[in-house]
Structures are given as structure tokens and as C-alpha cells.
Amino acid sequence: MIPEADTAQSGRAPGGRTGRQRARTRAALVSAAQTLLAQRRINVTIREITETADVGFGSFFNHFTSKEELFDEAIRVTLARHSEVLDSLTRGIDDPARVLALGIRTTGRLQREQPEMARVFLHQGTRLLLDDTGLTSRARANLAAGVKSGRFVAPPDVEFALMAILGALLGVVQFLDAHPEADAGASADQLAEGVLASLGVEPSEARRIAREPLPPAFES
């Protein structure tokens, strides 16, 4: 199950009992949409959505004008939640190589640790790479910082390199979703090592960084 987003991410700030109830209803709808996206059930009716959320049918329209709007919000909240996780993991780390490796290694492990979140990402597919928020904007900023500081060798086309890195990461998540027997940790670490080496980090250092201890929740 995807961890619940805070009230601000869910779109409403609580104000008294009525406000809190509205916030809970909205959060339930968003959570239901995340579950349906993860199950690849997007051709559902609004009634099916409200039944999944365990809220009244009419309450849907107090928050969203269409199921498409709800699914868009569910995706936005999921990406925002993932960004929060990455922020907490990389806070205080100044080395762009370690930041990039952490992002790749933890995102690559999502299919095992947070399968619903991973499947929301997979539902987006390559559209995720063109969404200039969340994962893409973070990776772009980190890549630019690494090039500017000299930590990374500047690729001929930074934007192309960014798409290649994120595309490979999405491919790893898809591979792990299709192969439940595969070792998620080894796959994600191998990708992180290869990406760092491709950006000019010495192979031995790239291997070391890609195998640094992770928080317990991501050690698999």
C-alpha cells in the first residue's frame, strides 16, 4: 500500500470537523485511485471508485469533476510522496554521485518494498520521463550539479543522458514486476554502478558507492 500523503498533498487543509471529514474523504478517493492504477483497472466507473474508497457516490463530485482528474491527482500524490522519501534519504549528502546512486537504488527497489507505488510509475510509462516534476526534475538537477562541480563528465547531450538513465531505471522496475524471483537489490545496484561509471566515476568507486548500506526499509 502506498503511504498516505499529508493533507496538503491531498489538496485540502482541514478546518474543523467538516474540513477533516472532507480531507478524509478526499484521501480515501485518492488512495482508491492509487490502488486501481496499481491493479491496472482504469476503465472503472465512478461508482466502483467510491465503493473501493468506501465513501458515498455523491461525495466524489465534492472533490473531483471526473475520474480522469482523480487519477491525475493520484499520480501527482504518488510522485510527491516518492520525492519526500528521496529528500529524507539524501538530506545532508553533498556528493552528486551518492545522491544519484541512492535515487536509483531505492527507486529500483520499489517493486519489492512499495509495489503499488511502483505500478503507478509503470502505469505512467515513458510519460513519467517527460513529467518535469518529481523524479525527473530531481534527476535533472542532480545531474547538472554533478557536471558543474566536475564530479560527472559532461555527456554530449545532458537531456538525452537524463532520459537514458530514467528509461533504464523504469526498465528495471518493469523487469522486477515481471520477474518476482529476481533480486531487486542486485538489479538496482548494478544499474546505479553502471550509470555512475558512464558519467565518469572511477569503476571501483562507482561499485563502492552503489553498494553502500541503505536504510533498513530498502535493504533487500
LUMVEX-416512 format. One record per residue (C-alpha): x, y, z; residue number from 1; chain. Coordinates in pm, whole numbers. Layout:
N
R, X, Y, Z, NUM, A
...
END
This chain:
220
R, 0, 0, 0, 1, A
R, 127, 348, -85, 2, A
R, 197, 552, 230, 3, A
R, -67, 816, 286, 4, A
R, 18, 1164, 170, 5, A
R, -25, 1455, 405, 6, A
R, -330, 1677, 386, 7, A
R, -161, 1941, 173, 8, A
R, -72, 1682, -90, 9, A
R, -427, 1555, -88, 10, A
R, -539, 1902, -187, 11, A
R, -733, 2027, 118, 12, A
R, -632, 2164, 455, 13, A
R, -859, 2056, 739, 14, A
R, -1071, 2320, 909, 15, A
R, -1286, 2190, 1192, 16, A
R, -1479, 1864, 1194, 17, A
R, -1633, 1918, 849, 18, A
R, -1298, 2004, 698, 19, A
R, -1135, 1698, 849, 20, A
R, -1412, 1476, 716, 21, A
R, -1373, 1625, 367, 22, A
R, -999, 1568, 386, 23, A
R, -1051, 1204, 488, 24, A
R, -1296, 1150, 203, 25, A
R, -1059, 1304, -49, 26, A
R, -768, 1099, 82, 27, A
R, -979, 782, 59, 28, A
R, -1065, 859, -303, 29, A
R, -701, 924, -391, 30, A
R, -592, 604, -215, 31, A
R, -858, 407, -404, 32, A
R, -737, 555, -732, 33, A
R, -379, 458, -650, 34, A
R, -491, 102, -582, 35, A
R, -687, 87, -907, 36, A
R, -392, 225, -1103, 37, A
R, -166, -37, -947, 38, A
R, -417, -305, -1048, 39, A
R, -433, -155, -1399, 40, A
R, -808, -102, -1355, 41, A
R, -859, 243, -1504, 42, A
R, -1172, 164, -1704, 43, A
R, -1385, 160, -1392, 44, A
R, -1696, 360, -1316, 45, A
R, -1713, 635, -1058, 46, A
R, -1938, 410, -852, 47, A
R, -1670, 141, -848, 48, A
R, -1420, 403, -735, 49, A
R, -1638, 521, -448, 50, A
R, -1708, 163, -344, 51, A
R, -1334, 93, -338, 52, A
R, -1286, 408, -131, 53, A
R, -1584, 319, 91, 54, A
R, -1737, 665, 52, 55, A
R, -2073, 783, -76, 56, A
R, -2119, 811, -452, 57, A
R, -2226, 1176, -435, 58, A
R, -1922, 1276, -232, 59, A
R, -1699, 1210, -533, 60, A
R, -1816, 1529, -703, 61, A
R, -1736, 1739, -398, 62, A
R, -1371, 1679, -480, 63, A
R, -1330, 1585, -848, 64, A
R, -1513, 1660, -1170, 65, A
R, -1416, 1333, -1340, 66, A
R, -1234, 1008, -1277, 67, A
R, -956, 1133, -1506, 68, A
R, -898, 1425, -1272, 69, A
R, -887, 1185, -977, 70, A
R, -636, 955, -1146, 71, A
R, -417, 1255, -1233, 72, A
R, -426, 1360, -868, 73, A
R, -342, 1006, -755, 74, A
R, -36, 1006, -980, 75, A
R, 70, 1351, -858, 76, A
R, 39, 1247, -494, 77, A
R, 235, 927, -558, 78, A
R, 520, 1116, -725, 79, A
R, 520, 1374, -446, 80, A
R, 536, 1101, -184, 81, A
R, 830, 938, -360, 82, A
R, 1008, 1275, -375, 83, A
R, 957, 1312, 1, 84, A
R, 1121, 974, 57, 85, A
R, 1419, 1067, -162, 86, A
R, 1450, 1404, 14, 87, A
R, 1468, 1232, 352, 88, A
R, 1729, 983, 229, 89, A
R, 1959, 1235, 64, 90, A
R, 1930, 1523, 310, 91, A
R, 2277, 1635, 410, 92, A
R, 2454, 1446, 129, 93, A
R, 2656, 1681, -91, 94, A
R, 2810, 1430, -332, 95, A
R, 2600, 1419, -653, 96, A
R, 2724, 1065, -721, 97, A
R, 2591, 935, -389, 98, A
R, 2264, 1125, -432, 99, A
R, 2214, 979, -780, 100, A
R, 2302, 629, -665, 101, A
R, 2060, 649, -372, 102, A
R, 1780, 761, -603, 103, A
R, 1842, 477, -845, 104, A
R, 1889, 210, -579, 105, A
R, 1580, 298, -375, 106, A
R, 1356, 357, -677, 107, A
R, 1474, 29, -827, 108, A
R, 1372, -150, -509, 109, A
R, 1021, 0, -510, 110, A
R, 865, -302, -679, 111, A
R, 951, -512, -375, 112, A
R, 911, -253, -99, 113, A
R, 616, -49, -233, 114, A
R, 466, -250, -522, 115, A
R, 157, -29, -557, 116, A
R, 374, 280, -592, 117, A
R, 594, 102, -846, 118, A
R, 290, 4, -1053, 119, A
R, 164, 361, -1055, 120, A
R, 502, 453, -1204, 121, A
R, 469, 175, -1459, 122, A
R, 119, 291, -1547, 123, A
R, 271, 626, -1641, 124, A
R, 535, 453, -1851, 125, A
R, 757, 682, -2055, 126, A
R, 523, 973, -1982, 127, A
R, 692, 975, -1643, 128, A
R, 1017, 1077, -1812, 129, A
R, 856, 1385, -1964, 130, A
R, 681, 1496, -1646, 131, A
R, 904, 1780, -1529, 132, A
R, 825, 1720, -1162, 133, A
R, 927, 1469, -901, 134, A
R, 1175, 1207, -1017, 135, A
R, 1266, 1375, -1346, 136, A
R, 1328, 1723, -1206, 137, A
R, 1533, 1580, -918, 138, A
R, 1749, 1372, -1150, 139, A
R, 1800, 1666, -1386, 140, A
R, 1910, 1896, -1103, 141, A
R, 2144, 1634, -961, 142, A
R, 2297, 1557, -1299, 143, A
R, 2353, 1928, -1363, 144, A
R, 2511, 1973, -1019, 145, A
R, 2745, 1682, -1082, 146, A
R, 2855, 1820, -1418, 147, A
R, 2901, 2173, -1278, 148, A
R, 3114, 2051, -988, 149, A
R, 3323, 1823, -1208, 150, A
R, 3201, 1512, -1029, 151, A
R, 3047, 1387, -1353, 152, A
R, 3193, 1404, -1702, 153, A
R, 2953, 1615, -1906, 154, A
R, 2764, 1394, -2153, 155, A
R, 2733, 1528, -2510, 156, A
R, 2362, 1587, -2452, 157, A
R, 2258, 1617, -2087, 158, A
R, 1886, 1583, -2162, 159, A
R, 1942, 1268, -2366, 160, A
R, 2157, 1124, -2086, 161, A
R, 1880, 1203, -1837, 162, A
R, 1621, 1022, -2048, 163, A
R, 1855, 724, -2090, 164, A
R, 1915, 697, -1714, 165, A
R, 1548, 728, -1620, 166, A
R, 1443, 498, -1903, 167, A
R, 1683, 232, -1778, 168, A
R, 1551, 277, -1424, 169, A
R, 1192, 238, -1541, 170, A
R, 1303, -71, -1731, 171, A
R, 1447, -224, -1414, 172, A
R, 1120, -163, -1227, 173, A
R, 928, -322, -1516, 174, A
R, 1166, -620, -1523, 175, A
R, 1124, -677, -1149, 176, A
R, 747, -650, -1178, 177, A
R, 751, -921, -1446, 178, A
R, 1006, -1140, -1264, 179, A
R, 915, -1175, -896, 180, A
R, 1203, -1419, -845, 181, A
R, 1467, -1162, -949, 182, A
R, 1691, -995, -691, 183, A
R, 1572, -634, -677, 184, A
R, 1868, -514, -475, 185, A
R, 2126, -662, -709, 186, A
R, 1945, -528, -1017, 187, A
R, 1912, -174, -880, 188, A
R, 2270, -166, -750, 189, A
R, 2406, -290, -1082, 190, A
R, 2222, -13, -1264, 191, A
R, 2348, 251, -1021, 192, A
R, 2705, 131, -1066, 193, A
R, 2677, 137, -1444, 194, A
R, 2522, 485, -1452, 195, A
R, 2794, 631, -1229, 196, A
R, 3067, 471, -1438, 197, A
R, 2909, 608, -1757, 198, A
R, 2927, 956, -1603, 199, A
R, 3299, 930, -1540, 200, A
R, 3313, 797, -1184, 201, A
R, 3604, 553, -1146, 202, A
R, 3470, 196, -1176, 203, A
R, 3595, 87, -833, 204, A
R, 3441, 393, -667, 205, A
R, 3118, 351, -862, 206, A
R, 3096, -7, -735, 207, A
R, 3162, 102, -376, 208, A
R, 2902, 381, -383, 209, A
R, 2644, 151, -541, 210, A
R, 2683, -91, -252, 211, A
R, 2683, 144, 45, 212, A
R, 2439, 43, 322, 213, A
R, 2081, 157, 270, 214, A
R, 1817, 231, 534, 215, A
R, 1670, -98, 664, 216, A
R, 1343, -49, 474, 217, A
R, 1532, -71, 145, 218, A
R, 1777, -349, 225, 219, A
R, 1660, -641, 14, 220, A
END
